[in-house]
């Protein structure tokens, strides 16, 4: 994971999830394994958000600008939330 400042009130989160498997499970194909890895990472961040908001409630109350388009997908929502939190 890497955070990159993209402006005075914005931060971009770069994240990579990898999985390596062998044996019979590898026969399922790397695409299926990659999808499962991404799903698990998404579930982690979905569970992580309320924990972080509980620890830092003032940062969680910061609202997104009214002109911001709604985020699509788990990763886009996570990045938008982290930008608001760390901004």
C-alpha positions in Angstrom: 0.0 0.0 0.0 1.2 3.5 -0.9 -0.3 6.9 -0.2 0.3 9.7 -2.7 -0.6 13.3 -2.0 -2.5 14.7 -5.1 -3.4 18.1 -3.7 -3.8 20.1 -0.5 -6.8 18.1 0.6 -6.6 14.8 -1.4 -4.6 11.6 -1.1 -4.5 8.7 -3.5 -4.2 5.2 -2.2 -2.3 2.7 -4.3 -3.0 -0.9 -3.3 -2.0 -4.2 -4.8 -3.3 -7.6 -3.7 -1.5 -10.8 -4.8 -2.0 -14.5 -4.2 0.2 -17.4 -5.1 -1.2 -20.9 -5.0 0.0 -24.3 -6.2 -1.3 -27.8 -6.5 -4.9 -28.7 -7.2 -6.2 -25.2 -6.4 -4.0 -23.7 -9.1 -6.0 -25.7 -11.6 -8.9 -23.4 -11.1 -7.0 -20.7 -13.0 -5.3 -17.6 -12.0 -8.2 -15.3 -13.0 -10.5 -16.9 -10.4 -7.8 -16.7 -7.7 -7.1 -13.1 -8.6 -10.8 -12.3 -8.3 -11.0 -14.0 -4.9 -8.0 -12.1 -3.7 -9.5 -8.7 -4.8 -12.8 -9.7 -3.1 -11.1 -10.5 0.2 -9.2 -7.2 0.1 -12.4 -5.4 -0.6 -14.1 -7.1 2.4 -11.1 -6.1 4.5 -11.5 -2.4 3.7 -15.3 -2.6 4.1 -14.8 -3.9 7.6 -11.9 -1.5 8.3 -13.8 1.7 7.5 -16.2 1.6 10.5 -13.2 0.7 12.8 -11.3 3.7 11.5 -14.4 6.0 11.8 -14.9 4.9 15.4 -11.3 5.7 16.3 -11.2 9.1 14.4 -14.9 10.3 14.4 -14.1 13.9 13.5 -12.4 12.8 10.3 -15.3 10.5 9.4 -17.7 13.5 9.6 -16.1 15.4 6.8 -18.5 15.4 3.9 -17.6 15.0 0.2 -18.1 18.1 -1.9 -21.6 18.3 -3.4 -20.1 18.3 -7.0 -18.3 15.0 -6.5 -19.8 12.2 -8.6 -20.9 9.1 -6.7 -18.1 6.5 -6.6 -18.5 3.2 -8.5 -17.3 0.0 -7.0 -15.6 -1.0 -3.8 -12.2 0.4 -4.7 -13.5 3.7 -5.9 -15.5 4.2 -2.8 -12.5 3.3 -0.6 -10.3 5.8 -2.4 -12.9 8.5 -2.2 -13.4 7.8 1.5 -9.7 7.8 2.2 -9.3 11.1 0.3 -11.9 12.7 2.6 -10.4 11.1 5.7 -6.8 12.1 5.0 -7.5 15.2 3.0 
